[in-house]
Amino acid sequence: MKKKLHMYEIVCTVLLLCAFSIITWKIRSGGVTTVDEYVKGMVTGLQTESSLTFFRYVTKLGSGIGIVIVLAVSLFFFLKKRYYVAMVIYPLSILSTHLMNKGIKAIVKRDRPTINEALDALGYSFPSGHAMLSIVTYGFLAYIIAANVKSVAAKCFVTIVAIVFIVLIGLSRIILSVHYPTDVLAGYCMSGILLIIAIYLHRFYSARFQANEER
């Protein structure tokens, strides 16, 4: 298992950081962006009674209680499979993501489109905490599962399921009108960087752990 940060990971990190910086600059200088208005207009037709009910359930997958349940089940699975490094990196990554989100929100101080306590929509809007936590939570879990199954079909299935969950959670925040589209997009960008770091740390310490066991 290689310890180095791969070139594509470095390139992705730089691109995601640039995208996040540009979005943040646009919001700080102009408020609601053209992207926000355009995407909001596109999803207006999706705001039916049945879709709103569906997305109220979906958004819970990225809420505090949803993340805690996924984390608890995952840690039990990791313990059973003896994925000890993942048992440390995973919760620390989720905690770091949460703290990063709170820190950025306190700096940018963007107001929400609407406040809804029932949908965990309190405080500042940028970036979306649900979007950030969904990337790290479901992305890292998918990485661990995919890395430990041999079937290519299984790897693809796990990856696709994680992507669908992440996209639906982000979309739910827009359709439920508790976040601007750029809140979600920026959340994906920043947490994408955090996910790359988490995967690298897992790869690095797994290699060291394995080397120590072989001695």
N, C-alpha and C positions, 0 to 999 in steps of 0.2 A: 504493500500500500504506500503510495507516494505521499511525502509530507509537503512538497512544494505547492505553492499557489500556482495553479495552471494559468497560462496566458489568457485563455478565454474568460477565466474568472476575474482576472485583472481588468480586461477590456470591459466586461459587463459591469464591474464595480465603478469604473470611471464613467461609463455611459449613464448609469443609473444616478450617480452623484451629480453629473451635469444636468440631467433631466430634472432632478429634484431641485437643484439650485435655480434653474430657469423658471420653474413653476413658482417657487417661493418668491423670487424677484418680481414676477408678474403680479402675484397676489399682493405683495407689499406695496407695489407701485400703483396698481389699478383696481384692486378689489375683485369684483366678479369678472372673470375673464370671458372672452369669446367662446372658448371651449366649454365653459360652464353653461352658457346660454344655449349653445348648439346642442350639446348632449341632453340637457334638460328638456329641450323641445322634442328631441327624438324619443325620450322615454315617457313623455306625457301620455301617449296612447296606451302605454302599458299599465297605467295607474287605474286599473279596474278594481272592483270590490274583491273579486276572487284572487287577483294577483297580489293585492295588498295583504290579504290574509296569508297567502303563501309566503311572501317575503318577510312577514312578521315572524314566521317560524324560522326561515332561513337565516335571518339576521342574528338569531340566538346562537347559531353555531360560532359566531365571532364575538359573542358577548363574554363577560367575565366568567359566568357560570358555565357556559359552553366550553370555553378554553380550559377551565379547571377540570371539567369532566374528562375531556380528551386527554389532558396531561396525566390525570390519575390513572386512566385505563392504559395509556401508553407506558407509564412507568412500571406498572404491573407486568405488562408484556415484556418490557426491556429486562426486568429482573428475572423473569422466567427464562428468557433467552440468554441471560448473562451479558447483556449489552451495557456494561458498567459505565463506560465512557459516555454513552448516550444518556444515561440516567443523570449525569451531572451537567452535560452541555445543554440538553433540551430545556430543563426548567430555567437555567441561567439565561438562556437565549430569550425565552419568553419574558422573563422578568426584565431583562435589559431592554427589550423592545417596548414594553409598557412604560418604563422610565424614560426612554428616549422620546416616546410619543408625548408624554406629559411635559417634558422639557421643551420640545419644539412648540407645542401649543402655547406654553407660557410666554415664549418669545414672539411668536407671530401674532397671537391674539386675534384670530379671525372669528367673527361671530357666525353661528350656525344659521342655515336657512330657516329652520324651525327648532324649537326646543320640545323634546318629548321624553320625559323621564322613563316611561314604560319601555322605550326602545334604547335605553342607555344613551340618550342624546342630551347630555348636560355638559356645561363648560364650553370651551372653545372648539372650533370645528377642524382646524388644519394642523396636522394631517389626520386622516381617519384612523382611529385606534383599531376598529374592527378590521380594516384593510391590512394594517401593519401586523396585527396579531395572527390573522388568517394565513398570511404568507409564511411566517416563521413557524407557526404551529403545524399547519397541514403540509407545508413544504418540507420541513425537516423530517416529519413523520414519514412522508412519502419517500424521502431520500433513504432513510434507514431501512424501510421495508424493501424498496427496490434494490438496495445494495445487498440484501441478504436472500433474495430469491434468484433462482437460476433461469427461469423461463423468461424469454424476451417478451412474450405476450403478457405475463404477469407484471413485469416492470412497466410496460406501456399502460396497462390497465390502472395500476396504482397511481401513476403519474397523471393520467387523464382525470381520474376521480378527484385528485387533489386540486388540479387546475379548475375543474368545474366548481368545486366547493369554494375556492378562493374568488373566482369570478362572480359567482352568485351572491356571496357575502358582500363584496364590493358593490355590486349592482343593487342589492337590497337597500343599502344606505342612501343611494341616489333616488331610487323609486319611492322610498318612504320619506323622502324630503328632509332628511336629518343631516345630510352632507352634500356639499358641492362635488361635482365630478372631479375637479382638480384636487380635492381633499383625498379622494380615493386613489387617484393616480399618483399623487405624491407619496401617499402611504405605501403603495406598492413599490415605488422606487426606493424609498429609504429602507423598508423591510427586506427588499431584495438584496441590498448590501449586507444587512445583518444576517440574512440567511446564508449568503456566501461565506461570511466570516464564521458562522456556526459550523457549516459543513467543513471548512478548512480546519478549524480547531478540533473537530471530531476526528478527521482524518489524521491530523498530526498526533494527537494524544492516543488514538487507537494504535498507531504504529509503534509508539513508545511503549504502550502497555503490552502489546504483543511481543516486542523485543525483550522486555523484562521477564515475561513469562517463559521465553525460550532459553533464558540463561540458566 
